[in-house]
Amino acid sequence: MSTTDGWDFTVPDDEAELLAELRRHGVTPGERFRLIHSPAPTGEVQPAPERPRCEELSFIGSVKGGPRDMARNTDAYLAGFGE
């Protein structure tokens, strides 16, 4: 599998092959990237990890049809930035 952000990769025994594979994917000396260790493929499709539920912000109620406290209190919110 290969995407714009990553690709599946098996580390070869030879360091020269490792360097060639990184260069083939455009990795340059001094560049930083993140590696994630993956267990050997089993042929089973793993379910996507569940995303944590984001906390809702109380001041955006007007967006979802709730109380319009952000619109009503805009002057007070903006005054706080000026102090």
N, C-alpha and C positions, 0 to 999 in steps of 0.2 A: 504494500500500500504506500502511496506517495501523495502528499498534499502540498499545498504551498508552504505550510509551516513545518512539515515533518515527513519522515519516511520510515518504513520498517527497515531494520538493519540488523544483521548478524555479524558480530565482531569476528574478523578473520584472525588466523594464527599469525600471519605475517604483518608486521608493522607497516610495510610499504603498501600492502593492500588496503589497510585501514586508512592511510593517508590518501591513497588514490580515490577511495570511496568518498571521503569527505570533500576532496577537491572536486569530484564529479558533481557533487551537490552544491557547489559554490561556496563552501566554507573556506575562509581565508585566514592566514596566520593572524593571531591577536583577536579574532572575533570570538564573542561569547555566545554560547547556546546552552540549552538545558537538555539533559538526557534523562529519560525515565526508563527504569529497568522494567522489562516485561517478561512474564514467565513464558516458557516454551509454548508455542501454539498447540492447542488440543483439538482444534477443529470446531469447537463449540463457540457460538457467538455469545459474548459476555454482554449482559444488560448494561445500558448506560448508567453511570452513577447518578443517584438522585441529587438534584440541585437543592441547596438549602433555601428555605423560604425566606424571602427578603422581608424585613420589617417595613410596615407601611408608615409613612410619615403623616402625622395628623394634619399638617398644614396644607396638604394637597387635596383635601376633601372636595373642594370646588371642581376639581378635574373629574371626579367620579360621582358627582351629583350630591355630595354631602354638604355640610355647612360651609359657607364661603368665608371662612375666617382669614384666609390669606389675602383675599381681595379687600376685605373689610379692614384688616390691620396692616396693610402695606406701608402706610406712613410710619407706623410704629416700628416695623421691621427695618425700614430704611434708615430711620433716625438712629438706630443702634449701630449701624455701620459708620456713622459720622462721628461718633464719640471717641 
